[in-house]
């Protein structure tokens, strides 16, 4: 996966940054963040399915927000 897609997935999914924060960090629009995350997730899923030998059964869905106790 290209560095740009990997970076945005790490920020959005593993660092759990919101799209506004990512947009500010990368100096892009929030809409661009949403599109890039979607495309990166789609590519990651395709790579996973190719490696596992399975076929796609559903579309990528946005995960539910994680609630944190602060």
C-alpha positions in Angstrom: 0.0 0.0 0.0 1.4 3.4 -0.9 2.8 5.6 2.0 0.0 8.2 1.6 -2.8 5.7 2.1 -1.0 3.9 4.9 -0.4 7.2 6.7 -4.0 8.3 6.6 -5.2 4.8 7.8 -2.8 4.9 10.7 -4.0 8.4 11.7 -7.7 7.6 11.3 -8.0 4.0 12.6 -5.0 3.3 14.9 -4.4 6.8 16.3 -8.2 7.4 16.4 -7.8 11.0 15.2 -11.0 12.7 14.0 -11.2 13.8 10.4 -10.9 17.5 11.2 -7.6 16.9 13.1 -6.2 14.9 10.2 -7.3 17.6 7.7 -5.5 20.2 9.7 -2.4 18.1 10.1 -2.2 17.3 6.4 -3.5 20.8 5.3 -6.3 19.3 3.2 -10.1 19.5 3.3 -12.2 17.2 5.6 -13.9 15.9 2.5 -10.5 14.8 1.1 -9.7 13.0 4.3 -13.0 11.1 4.1 -12.4 10.1 0.5 -8.8 9.0 1.2 -9.8 7.0 4.2 -12.5 5.2 2.2 -10.2 4.5 -0.7 -7.4 3.3 1.6 -9.8 1.0 3.4 -11.1 -0.4 0.1 -7.6 -1.1 -1.1 -6.6 -2.7 2.2 -9.7 -4.9 2.1 -8.9 -5.9 -1.5 -5.3 -6.8 -0.5 -6.5 -8.8 2.4 -9.0 -10.7 0.4 -6.4 -11.4 -2.4 -4.0 -12.7 0.2 -6.6 -14.9 1.9 -8.1 -16.1 -1.4 -11.6 -15.0 -0.5 -14.1 -13.0 -2.5 -15.6 -9.7 -1.4 -19.0 -10.3 0.4 -19.8 -6.8 1.5 -18.7 -3.2 1.2 -16.4 -1.4 3.7 -18.4 0.3 6.4 -17.2 3.1 8.7 -16.5 1.6 12.2 -18.6 2.7 15.2 -17.0 5.3 17.3 -15.1 4.1 20.3 -16.3 5.6 23.6 -13.6 6.5 26.0 -13.9 7.1 29.7 -12.0 10.2 30.6 
